[in-house]
Amino acid sequence: MQDHPAKDDQGHQKHGPQSWIEAAFESALWSTRFFVLLAVIFSMIGGIALFIVASVDVWHVAVSVFDTYLGGIHHQNFHEKIVAELIGAVDLYLIAIVLFIFGFGLYELFISKIDVAERSAASRILEIHSLDELKDKLAKVIIMVLIVGFFKRAMHTTYGGALDMLMLAGAIFLLALAFYFMHKGDSH
């Protein structure tokens, strides 16, 4: 009769007792995942800082609008300036969202599921189950940042003729097409 190694509940072969050196090394190695907390914490700090900066920018726009319309102080190119500043604030908000998604994703992938988020119905956007899913969510928001940045730059560009306007229209069409294909595979 041949002696077969013992098997565990899943049918995997059981190995002999682990040496204390191997156990200590594996424990130390597993604990290094907590360094990810640095990226999580500073991503959150950066996101909060950007939310504050963008909100202050929007506040300055609101004050400027009230001064202009209630105070009778009219500036040249006022509307373009207001729209550009608001687009800049949206850009900052989107970058802050990238930092939040990145921080939440790293925490869920390397540390633990966020129990409070599991109980919340609004947590779907922050649910991350794999590194590929985190990259996909980040890529989509980064593409939105680039689109907003494109429109911000397009507002400040001087167009010299019909060819320039045609190029702008073509660029907008290509952005819309890219946006369509980016969301084509989504189930929601």
N, C-alpha and C positions, 0 to 999 in steps of 0.2 A: 504494500500500500504506500502510495506516494504522499508526502507531507505537503499540503497546499497552504500558502500564506493566508492569514485571516483577512476577511473583508469587512468593511464598515457597512452602514445602512444603505448607502448608495451603490454598493458593489465595488468601490475602490479598494485597492490593496492597502492594508494597514502597514505602516512602517513601525519599526521598533521605537522605543521611547526616545524622545528628542533630547539631545544633550543640552546642558544648561547654557553653554556658550551659544549654541544655535538659537535657543529660545530667547536669550538676552539680545542677540543681534537682531533677530526678527522683530522683537518688541521695540527696540530702538529704531530700526528701519521704519516700522509702521508708524511710530510716533513722529517721524519727520514730516508727515503729511500736515501737521499742525502749522508748519511754516507758511502754508497757503493762507492762513489767517491774516498774515501781513498784507497780502494782496487783497483779501476781502475787506479788511478794515480801511485800507487806504483807497480802495475803489469807492467805498461808501463815503468817505470823507471828501474825495474828489467830486463825486456826484452831488453831494449836498452843497459843496462850494459852488459848483456850476449852477445849481438851481437858485442859489442866493444871488449870484452875479446876474443871471438872466432875469430874475424877478426885479432886481434893482434897475436893470436896463429898461424893462417894461414900465416900471414906475416913472423913470425919467421921461419916457415917451408920453405917458399919460399927463405928467405935469406940463410938458412942452405943448401938448394939444390944448390943455386948459388955458395956458398962458396965451397961446395964439388966438384961440376963438373967444375967450372971455376977456383977455387983456388987450386985444386988438393989435398985438405985435405980430405982423406977418413977415415970414421969411421966404426968400426965394427958394424954389424947389422943396417946399415944406413937405408935400405929400410923398415925394420920392425918398426924402430923408427919413420920414416916419416909417414907411414900409421897409426900407433897408434895415433900420434899427430893430424892427419887430422880427424880420427874417433872421437877423443875427441872434436875437434872443431864442427863437425857435431852434436854431442851430445849436446853441448852448444847451437847451433843454434836451435835445436828441442825444448829444454827447453824454450828458448826465445819465440818461436812460441806458446808454451803452455801458457806462460804468456800473450802474445798478444791476443790470442783467449779468454782467461779467462777475460781479461780486457774489450775487445770489447763486449763480451757476457753479462757481468754484466751491462755494461752501457746500452745496448739495452734492457735488461730485466727490469731494475729498474728505469732508468732515461728517456731515449728517443731514438727513432730511430736516426741513424746517417745520416743526410740528404745528406752529400757529398757521403757517401757510397751507398746510394740508387740510386744516379745518375751514379755511376761507374759500368762498366761491370765486373770489376775484384773483386767485393765485395762478391761474392757468398760464399767463404770460411768463411767469417766473419759474415755472416747473421745468427742470432740466433733468433728463434721464441719461444723457450720454454727452461725451465731448463733441461729437458731431452735431447734436442738437444745439449745444451752446454756440458752436461756430456758426450754425445756420441763423440763429436768432441774432447774433452779433452782426453777421454779414448784412442781414436785412436792414437793421437800424443804421449801420455804417453807410449803406447805399443811400438811405434816406438823407443822412447828413450830407453826402456828396451831392445829391440832387438839390437840396436846399442851398448848399454852397454854390452850385452852378447858377441857380436863379439869382442869388445875391450878386454874383459877379456879372451876370447878364444884365442886371439893372444898371450897373455902373459903366457898361460898355457903350461907346459911341458908335452908332451904326452909320456908315457913310453912303450906303446905297442899297439897291435891291438885292445884290449878291450877299451882302452882310445879313440882311433880313431873311433871305432864303436859307442861309447857313444856320441862323438862329432857329428857324422853323424846323430844319432838318435835325438839329441837335435835340430840340424838344420832342420831336417825333421819336427819335432813337431812345431817349430817356423813357418815354411812355411805353415803348415797345419792350425795353428791358424790364421795366416795372411790371408789365403784364406777364412776361415769362417768369419773372421771379415769383409771382403769386399764383401762377397757373397750377402748380402742383399742390398748393395748399388745399386742405380739406375744409377750411372755414373761410 
